[in-house]
C-alpha cells in the first residue's frame, strides 16, 4: 500500500479514500532546487518597485438635491430619476399611494363639547362675561385653559 495515500473516516462513519498529500509552493521550489528558508523564498517572490505614476487632477465636488416628489397610483412601483447630471444630481421621487384603509368607528362626542353648528359667532374677550350669550364661543385673550392642569398663553396677532 502506498504510504502517501491517507484515509479518513467522516462523521457518518464512512471511510473516505484520500489522495496523496499535496506539496506547498515552497516545498515544490525546494524540490526544483531552491536553497533557503521559507522567509528567503517569500522575499524572492517580491518584484522591484515600479515607477511612480503621474498625479491625477483633482475631481469635481458632487452635490445631491431632492427635486420633485410625486404620488403615484396605488400598486405602482416607486421611482427615482436623476434630472441633474453626474456631478450635480437632482433626484425626483415617485411614491405609490397606499391602499385605502378601513373606516374607523365613530367616536362619542364628550359632554359639554360645542359643535360648529351650535356657534353663530366667536368673540375674543379679556375675561368671560357674567352672562354668556347663547351660540357665542368666547376666546379669552390672555390664557386658554384646556383642562384644569394645562394653560396656554394666547396672542392676538
Number of C-alpha atoms within 10 A of each C-alpha: 4 6 6 11 11 12 12 11 10 9 7 6 8 9 11 11 11 11 10 12 9 9 10 9 11 16 13 12 15 15 11 9 9 13 11 11 11 14 9 11 16 10 10 9 8 8 7 6 6 6 6 6 6 6 6 6 6 6 7 8 7 10 12 14 12 12 15 13 13 14 13 16 14 12 10 13 10 14 14 13 13 16 14 15 11 11 12 15 17 19 18 18 18 18 17 16 14 12 9 7 6 6 6 6 6 6 6 6 9 7 6 6 8 12 9 10 7 12 12 10 11 11 12 13 12 12 12 13 9 6 6 10 9 10 15 13 17 17 16 17 16 14 14 13 11 9 7 6 6 8 11 10 10 12 9 6 3
